[in-house]
Each structure stands twice: as C-alpha cells, then as structure tokens.
C-alpha cells in the first residue's frame, strides 16, 4: 500500500469512526467507564436539598450563611487496546476482512476515549509484540494510531499469541486501565495471562470471526493457503467428515475462549464480520 493509499484510508476511517464516537458512543462510553473518583471543584451557596455533609464551614463562617463544596468526577482514564495483526486476521468472506473490522472497532474505541479526555495506548501483536504505543492524548496521537492500524504488518508468520500481549501489558502498565483485547483468538493457551490481566485491569475481549471460520461450505476440492504458515494444501470440502472436523476445531477454540474469559471475570463480546458492531457495542455499554 502506497503512502497516498494509506492516508486516504486513514481519512476514510477517521470520518466514519469519529462520527460514530461523537454521536452514538460518547455518552454511553462515559457512563460505562467511570473515572477514579471525585475531586473538589468549587463552592457555591447552599440550596434546599443539598447534603449538609458537604457544607464548607470555613466559607460559611466567613460569609455568615451556608456554602457547600461542589465535586466533579475525576474523568481521566487510561485506555489500552491490544490489537491482533497476525495473518489469521487477513480472512473474511462477508462484507470485510477480520483485520478491517478490528481496525474500525479500534478507531471507534480510540475516538470514544479521546472524546472523554482519556489517554489511549496500543499494543500491536502477532506471535510477539510488534509495536507498543504508550498512552497519550490528542488528535495527532489518535491519527498515528489509525495509521499504524492501517499500515502495520506482522514481522513473522507465527501463530497468534494472545498470551504474549497480555504478559507485555502486565509488565509495562503499572496503573489500572480499561483494556480492550481485539483478536480472532486463534491462539496458544492464554488462560493464566488473562487471569492476571483481568485482576489488574478492566478487561474487555472482542472476539472477531467470520461465518466461514465456523463452517466450511461444500465447494468440492479446493486449494487452501494457511495465512500464518503460508503452507498450501488441498481440502475436499464435499467430505462431511472434513466439514465436521472443521466446525469442531472452531467450536473447541470458541468454547476455550468463552470459558477462559468467564473464569477470569473479564467481559467478552463476539462480533462476526457481517454483523452490525454498532448495535453490539451499544448493547454492551448499556448492560454494564
């Protein structure tokens, strides 16, 4: 992809996802992920119905009538995104690739965070951590993240490794964060790393999959490329046993993912490439 193509795609994603964040998710994101506490803002004159425990007695004595302290939420949070860029995400048969959906979701979350004055950082991973962008604020920072989402490629062909991304998060980030883990979870075991991360952070997994990750269509003898190993091989998709095994392999990984998140206490969303992710995110934000 040329620089001009990258910039054009970045701009297209910015326009769409910023609009979604501003008009759909801003209020719901704010109410879902609370700040760290309340901080003193100002004093004002007492009004009937105010809680007497917030009376500022020093100011009250000075002016001979009651004043109360006003507090506001300490809004600033740290938001981290763990983004899977392994080659297994370069698959999609309905509407878009898994990678495209991950990119769009990440951009929506980034703009939602920055709209609420939160810091946002990213850990890109494949079978290893490919790049770490520390949490910061600002439009320039968000656009840098989107550029990396669009242009960054994995440096190896190895299998997806969610565990290595979670371990990196646990080591590099000392403060509690809101963490979104976006992946197809075609991965090595990651239960231990997930449990540790979920103890320390408010962790939300977003499992991205395609319809044909789950079911293999009967299309005769086809040549298949393994996106991670780059190995070519032939598959007889008319063979019911082959299709049954294919579905069984997906269900095994799906079940492991679901149970691992449940045991850790972390949240998990499942989004298919042909589904409306806006409705799924809205439903999640409202249900928390």
C-alpha positions as CSV (number, residue, x, y, z in Angstrom):
1,X,0.0,0.0,0.0
2,X,1.4,3.4,-1.0
3,X,1.6,6.4,1.4
4,X,-1.2,8.1,-0.5
5,X,-3.4,5.0,-0.2
6,X,-2.7,4.7,3.5
7,X,-3.5,8.4,4.1
8,X,-6.7,8.1,2.1
9,X,-7.8,5.0,4.1
10,X,-6.9,6.7,7.4
11,X,-9.0,9.7,6.4
12,X,-12.0,7.5,5.5
13,X,-11.7,5.6,8.8
14,X,-11.4,8.8,10.7
15,X,-14.5,10.4,9.2
16,X,-16.7,7.3,9.8
17,X,-15.4,6.3,13.3
18,X,-15.1,9.8,14.7
19,X,-18.8,10.4,13.7
20,X,-19.9,7.2,15.4
21,X,-17.9,8.1,18.6
22,X,-19.3,11.6,18.8
23,X,-22.9,10.9,18.0
24,X,-23.5,7.4,19.3
25,X,-21.0,6.2,21.8
26,X,-19.8,9.3,23.6
27,X,-22.4,9.4,26.4
28,X,-22.6,5.6,26.7
29,X,-18.9,5.2,26.9
30,X,-18.7,7.9,29.6
31,X,-21.4,6.3,31.7
32,X,-19.9,2.8,31.3
33,X,-16.3,3.5,32.3
34,X,-16.2,5.7,35.3
35,X,-13.4,7.9,36.5
36,X,-11.2,7.2,39.5
37,X,-13.2,9.3,42.0
38,X,-14.4,12.8,42.8
39,X,-12.3,15.9,43.1
40,X,-13.1,19.3,44.6
41,X,-14.2,21.8,42.0
42,X,-15.7,24.9,43.7
43,X,-18.0,26.2,46.5
44,X,-21.5,27.7,46.0
45,X,-24.3,28.9,48.2
46,X,-26.3,26.2,50.0
47,X,-29.6,25.4,48.3
48,X,-32.5,23.4,49.9
49,X,-32.0,19.7,49.3
50,X,-28.1,19.9,49.4
51,X,-26.4,17.3,51.5
52,X,-25.3,19.0,54.8
53,X,-22.2,16.9,54.9
54,X,-20.8,19.0,52.0
55,X,-21.1,22.3,53.8
56,X,-17.8,24.2,53.8
57,X,-17.8,25.5,57.4
58,X,-14.8,27.9,56.9
59,X,-16.5,29.7,54.0
60,X,-19.9,29.6,55.8
61,X,-18.4,31.3,58.8
62,X,-16.8,34.0,56.7
63,X,-20.0,35.0,54.9
64,X,-22.4,34.2,57.7
65,X,-24.6,31.9,55.5
66,X,-24.1,28.4,54.3
67,X,-21.9,27.4,51.4
68,X,-21.4,23.8,50.1
69,X,-18.4,22.2,48.3
70,X,-19.0,21.0,44.7
71,X,-17.2,18.0,43.4
72,X,-16.7,16.6,39.9
73,X,-15.8,13.2,38.6
74,X,-12.1,12.7,38.0
75,X,-12.7,11.6,34.5
76,X,-9.3,10.8,33.1
77,X,-8.7,7.1,32.5
78,X,-6.0,5.1,30.7
79,X,-7.4,3.0,27.9
80,X,-5.3,0.3,26.3
81,X,-6.1,-1.6,23.1
82,X,-4.4,-5.0,22.4
83,X,-4.7,-5.4,18.7
84,X,-4.1,-8.6,16.8
85,X,-2.4,-8.0,13.5
86,X,-1.4,-11.7,12.8
87,X,-2.0,-13.1,9.4
88,X,-5.0,-15.1,10.5
89,X,-7.0,-11.8,10.6
90,X,-6.5,-11.4,6.8
91,X,-9.6,-13.5,6.2
92,X,-13.1,-12.6,5.5
93,X,-15.9,-13.7,3.2
94,X,-18.7,-11.4,4.1
95,X,-18.5,-7.7,3.8
96,X,-14.9,-7.2,5.1
97,X,-11.8,-8.9,6.4
98,X,-11.4,-9.6,10.1
99,X,-8.5,-7.1,10.1
100,X,-10.7,-4.4,8.6
101,X,-13.3,-4.9,11.3
102,X,-10.6,-4.9,14.0
103,X,-9.2,-1.6,12.6
104,X,-12.6,0.1,12.5
105,X,-13.5,-1.0,16.0
106,X,-10.2,0.1,17.4
107,X,-10.6,3.5,15.8
108,X,-14.1,3.9,17.3
109,X,-12.9,3.0,20.8
110,X,-9.9,5.4,20.4
111,X,-12.1,8.3,19.4
112,X,-14.6,7.5,22.2
113,X,-11.7,7.5,24.7
114,X,-10.3,10.8,23.5
115,X,-13.7,12.5,23.4
116,X,-13.9,11.8,27.1
117,X,-10.4,13.1,27.7
118,X,-8.9,9.7,28.4
119,X,-5.4,8.6,27.4
120,X,-5.2,5.9,24.8
121,X,-2.4,3.4,24.1
122,X,-2.0,0.4,21.8
123,X,-0.1,-2.9,21.9
124,X,0.0,-4.5,18.4
125,X,0.8,-8.2,18.5
126,X,1.1,-11.3,16.3
127,X,3.1,-14.2,17.8
128,X,5.1,-11.5,19.6
129,X,4.6,-7.8,20.5
130,X,5.1,-5.9,17.2
131,X,4.8,-2.4,18.5
132,X,3.9,-0.5,21.7
133,X,2.4,3.0,21.6
134,X,2.3,4.4,25.2
135,X,-1.0,6.1,26.3
136,X,-1.3,9.7,25.4
137,X,-4.0,12.3,24.4
138,X,-4.6,14.4,21.4
139,X,-5.8,14.2,17.8
140,X,-2.3,13.7,16.4
141,X,-1.8,10.7,18.7
142,X,-5.2,9.2,17.6
143,X,-4.3,9.7,13.9
144,X,-0.9,8.0,14.5
145,X,-2.7,5.0,16.0
146,X,-5.1,4.8,13.0
147,X,-2.1,5.0,10.6
148,X,-0.5,2.0,12.4
149,X,-3.8,0.1,12.4
150,X,-3.9,0.5,8.6
151,X,-0.3,0.0,7.7
152,X,1.5,-2.1,10.3
153,X,2.2,-5.7,9.2
154,X,3.4,-8.6,11.3
155,X,7.2,-9.2,11.1
156,X,6.7,-13.0,11.4
157,X,4.4,-15.8,10.1
158,X,3.9,-17.3,13.6
159,X,0.6,-18.2,15.1
160,X,-1.4,-15.7,17.0
161,X,-0.2,-15.4,20.6
162,X,-2.7,-13.5,22.9
163,X,-0.8,-14.6,26.0
164,X,2.4,-12.7,25.0
165,X,0.4,-9.5,24.5
166,X,-1.3,-9.8,27.9
167,X,2.1,-10.5,29.6
168,X,3.5,-7.4,28.0
169,X,0.5,-5.4,29.3
170,X,1.0,-6.7,32.8
171,X,4.7,-5.8,32.8
172,X,4.6,-2.4,31.0
173,X,1.5,-0.7,32.6
174,X,1.5,-0.3,36.3
175,X,-1.7,1.7,36.6
176,X,-5.2,0.2,36.2
177,X,-6.6,0.7,32.7
178,X,-9.6,-0.1,30.6
179,X,-8.2,-2.7,28.2
180,X,-9.8,-3.9,25.0
181,X,-8.4,-7.1,23.5
182,X,-9.3,-7.4,19.8
183,X,-8.5,-10.7,18.2
184,X,-9.8,-13.8,16.4
185,X,-8.3,-15.8,19.3
186,X,-6.8,-18.4,17.0
187,X,-4.1,-18.7,19.7
188,X,-1.9,-20.6,22.0
189,X,-3.3,-21.1,25.6
190,X,-3.6,-17.7,27.4
191,X,-5.7,-18.5,30.5
192,X,-3.0,-17.7,33.1
193,X,-2.0,-14.4,31.5
194,X,-5.7,-13.4,31.1
195,X,-6.4,-14.1,34.8
196,X,-3.5,-11.9,35.8
197,X,-4.5,-9.1,33.5
198,X,-8.2,-9.2,34.5
199,X,-7.2,-8.9,38.2
200,X,-5.3,-5.7,37.5
201,X,-7.3,-4.1,34.6
202,X,-11.0,-3.7,33.5
203,X,-10.6,-6.1,30.6
204,X,-13.0,-6.5,27.6
205,X,-12.3,-9.1,25.0
206,X,-13.7,-8.6,21.5
207,X,-13.7,-11.9,19.5
208,X,-13.8,-11.2,15.8
209,X,-14.7,-14.1,13.5
210,X,-16.1,-14.8,10.0
211,X,-19.0,-17.0,9.1
212,X,-16.7,-19.4,7.3
213,X,-14.3,-19.6,10.3
214,X,-17.1,-21.7,11.8
215,X,-18.5,-23.6,8.8
216,X,-16.8,-24.9,5.7
217,X,-19.0,-24.7,2.6
218,X,-19.4,-27.8,0.3
219,X,-17.4,-26.5,-2.7
220,X,-15.6,-29.5,-3.9
221,X,-11.8,-29.9,-3.9
222,X,-10.1,-26.6,-3.2
223,X,-6.6,-25.4,-2.6
224,X,-6.2,-23.6,0.7
225,X,-3.4,-21.2,1.9
226,X,-2.7,-21.2,5.6
227,X,-2.4,-17.4,6.2
228,X,0.1,-17.8,9.1
229,X,2.4,-20.7,7.9
230,X,1.9,-19.9,4.2
231,X,1.5,-23.6,3.5
232,X,-0.6,-24.6,0.5
233,X,-2.7,-27.8,0.7
234,X,-5.8,-29.4,-0.8
235,X,-9.1,-29.8,1.0
236,X,-12.1,-31.9,-0.1
237,X,-14.9,-29.7,1.2
238,X,-17.5,-32.2,-0.1
239,X,-16.3,-34.6,2.6
240,X,-18.8,-34.4,5.5
241,X,-16.1,-35.6,7.9
242,X,-13.8,-32.8,6.8
243,X,-16.5,-30.2,7.3
244,X,-17.5,-31.7,10.7
245,X,-13.9,-31.6,11.9
246,X,-13.5,-28.0,10.7
247,X,-16.5,-26.9,12.7
248,X,-15.4,-28.9,15.7
249,X,-12.0,-27.2,15.7
250,X,-13.7,-23.8,15.7
251,X,-16.1,-24.8,18.4
252,X,-13.2,-26.0,20.6
253,X,-11.4,-22.7,20.3
254,X,-14.7,-20.8,20.8
255,X,-15.5,-22.7,24.0
256,X,-12.0,-22.3,25.4
257,X,-12.2,-18.5,24.8
258,X,-15.6,-18.2,26.3
259,X,-14.8,-20.3,29.4
260,X,-11.4,-18.6,29.9
261,X,-12.9,-15.1,29.9
262,X,-15.8,-16.2,32.2
263,X,-13.4,-17.8,34.7
264,X,-11.2,-14.6,34.7
265,X,-14.1,-12.3,35.4
266,X,-13.4,-10.4,32.2
267,X,-16.1,-9.4,29.6
268,X,-16.2,-10.9,26.1
269,X,-18.1,-9.7,23.0
270,X,-18.4,-11.9,19.9
271,X,-18.7,-10.0,16.6
272,X,-19.0,-11.6,13.2
273,X,-17.6,-9.8,10.2
274,X,-21.1,-9.4,8.6
275,X,-22.8,-8.2,11.8
276,X,-23.6,-4.6,12.9
277,X,-21.0,-3.9,15.5
278,X,-22.6,-0.6,16.5
279,X,-25.6,-2.4,18.0
280,X,-23.4,-4.9,19.8
281,X,-21.2,-2.2,21.3
282,X,-24.3,-0.1,22.3
283,X,-25.9,-3.2,23.9
284,X,-22.7,-3.9,25.9
285,X,-22.3,-0.3,27.1
286,X,-25.9,-0.2,28.3
287,X,-25.7,-3.6,30.0
288,X,-22.7,-2.8,32.2
